[in-house]
Amino acid sequence: EKIKRELTQLESLLPEMRVKIEDSNDQMNNEKEGLQRQESERMAEEAIAAKNKEIKEKPITNISHLIKRKRENGDSDPNSKKVCSNGHNVQNSDNTSDQTLATN
């Protein structure tokens, strides 16, 4: 009879133990998910840091030699002449004389 009583007590503890086991499993799963989330965030941060470092390490390219500057009217060479489409030389626009070209 004593054994039956102990057996009944143990059987009554089983549901409580199962609940505790499930809670422990749930807690472990939550911790595992949390660690995975932290790991993925850390990896993302490292990737961003590496990308930023790569951007900072790229040399700066000077392209100022590719820019064609606009000449001001006073800076043009007085000896340079413009050529018309018909092949005749035209006086530079800086000259203000009223000479015209004779066309045949």
C-alpha positions in Angstrom: 0.0 0.0 0.0 2.8 2.4 0.8 4.3 1.7 -2.7 0.9 2.5 -4.3 0.7 5.8 -2.5 4.3 6.8 -3.6 3.5 5.8 -7.1 0.4 8.0 -7.2 2.3 10.9 -5.8 5.0 10.5 -8.5 2.3 10.2 -11.2 0.7 13.4 -9.9 4.1 15.1 -10.3 4.6 14.1 -13.9 2.4 16.8 -15.5 4.2 19.4 -13.5 7.6 18.0 -14.6 6.5 18.0 -18.2 5.5 21.6 -18.0 8.9 22.5 -16.5 10.7 20.6 -19.3 8.6 22.4 -22.0 9.4 25.7 -20.3 13.1 24.9 -20.3 13.0 23.9 -23.9 11.2 27.1 -24.9 13.7 29.1 -22.9 16.6 27.4 -24.7 15.0 28.0 -28.1 14.4 31.7 -27.3 18.0 32.1 -26.2 19.2 30.3 -29.3 17.1 32.6 -31.5 18.4 35.6 -29.6 22.0 34.5 -30.1 21.4 33.9 -33.8 19.8 37.4 -34.1 22.8 38.9 -32.3 25.2 37.1 -34.5 23.5 38.2 -37.7 23.4 41.8 -36.4 27.1 41.6 -35.6 27.9 40.2 -39.1 25.8 43.0 -40.7 27.7 45.6 -38.6 31.0 44.1 -39.6 30.0 44.1 -43.3 29.0 47.8 -43.0 32.2 48.6 -41.3 34.2 46.8 -43.9 32.4 48.7 -46.7 33.0 52.0 -45.0 36.6 51.2 -44.6 36.9 50.3 -48.2 35.2 53.5 -49.2 37.6 55.5 -47.0 40.7 53.7 -48.4 39.9 54.5 -52.0 42.3 57.1 -53.4 40.9 60.4 -54.3 41.1 61.0 -58.1 42.0 64.5 -59.3 40.0 65.2 -62.5 40.7 68.9 -62.7 42.9 68.3 -65.8 39.8 67.1 -67.6 37.9 70.4 -67.2 38.1 72.8 -70.1 38.0 76.3 -68.8 36.1 79.0 -70.6 38.4 81.7 -71.9 37.5 85.3 -71.0 37.5 87.8 -73.9 40.6 89.6 -72.7 42.6 86.4 -72.3 42.5 85.3 -76.0 45.6 85.4 -78.1 45.6 88.4 -80.4 47.5 86.4 -83.1 45.0 83.6 -83.3 42.6 83.9 -86.1 39.3 82.2 -86.7 38.5 80.5 -89.9 35.2 80.9 -91.7 33.5 77.9 -93.3 34.6 79.2 -96.7 38.2 79.0 -95.7 39.0 82.7 -95.4 40.6 84.1 -92.3 38.4 86.2 -90.1 39.7 88.8 -87.7 39.6 88.0 -84.1 36.5 89.3 -82.4 38.7 91.3 -80.0 39.6 93.6 -82.8 37.2 96.4 -83.3 38.2 97.6 -86.7 35.6 97.8 -89.4 37.5 95.9 -92.0 35.5 93.4 -93.9 36.6 90.5 -96.1 36.2 90.8 -99.7 34.5 87.8 -101.2 34.9 86.9 -104.9 
